[in-house]
Amino acid sequence: MLVIHGAYHFWPKRVAFRNDYCLGCQAPRRSIAVRTFDVGHIYWIPILPVGFWKHWKCSMCGRDPHVSGKTRRPFLWAGLVCLVALSLLIWTVPPESDMTFLWVLRLVVPAGAIALLLRLLLVPKEPSLKQRLAGIPPATDSACPFCSTSLFPDHSGRWACPACGSVRL
């Protein structure tokens, strides 16, 4: 049975900003924290109020800056192992009369395994998010990017906007 579920994000409010590295854009970007009241839904009917949550968004692409759309290397290695095992399994099947589909699989699956192995060996490993974030300087804005009001230090020592309440992190 298909159960359609998800979350609604009510009353979005920008509460913070920082310099960040967006894995979606593959570049240093400004990230914005948006506070919302989240409610879980089943079949589009709000059921479970979860509370207030902060979601970070890239200012350019609008996605979570620390989520990559690429397949991680351990999954690629697992895929390579599966392709090699499938190739061995296909080659152990005895050929029947006129099994062109089997011969196509016998050629395509090892070719895919070789292509994946070449990609894993030749494409250099990318630096981690932690290494990329080390090269990003912290935000030093003196004016709020949302309302252009001057930022002032609050009671905890962070710089905050007196007009909209956003914080520079």
Stockholm file with secondary structure:
# STOCKHOLM 1.0

chainA/1-169         MLVIHGAYHFWPKRVAFRNDYCLGCQAPRRSIAVRTFDVGHIYWIPILPVGFWKHWKCSMCGRDPHVSGKTRRPFLWAGLVCLVALSLLIWTVPPESDMTFLWVLRLVVPAGAIALLLRLLLVPKEPSLKQRLAGIPPATDSACPFCSTSLFPDHSGRWACPACGSVRL
#=GR chainA/1-169 SS CCCCEEEEEEEEEEEEEEEEEETTTTEEEEEEEEEEEEEEEETTEEEEEEEEEEEEEETTTCSCTTCCCSCCHHHHHHHHHHHHHHHHHHHHSCCCTTCHHHHHHHHHHHHHHHHHHHHHHHSCCCCCHHHHHHTSCCCCCSBCTTTCCBCEECTTSCEECTTTCCEEC
#=GC SS_cons         CCCCEEEEEEEEEEEEEEEEEETTTTEEEEEEEEEEEEEEEETTEEEEEEEEEEEEEETTTCSCTTCCCSCCHHHHHHHHHHHHHHHHHHHHSCCCTTCHHHHHHHHHHHHHHHHHHHHHHHSCCCCCHHHHHHTSCCCCCSBCTTTCCBCEECTTSCEECTTTCCEEC
//
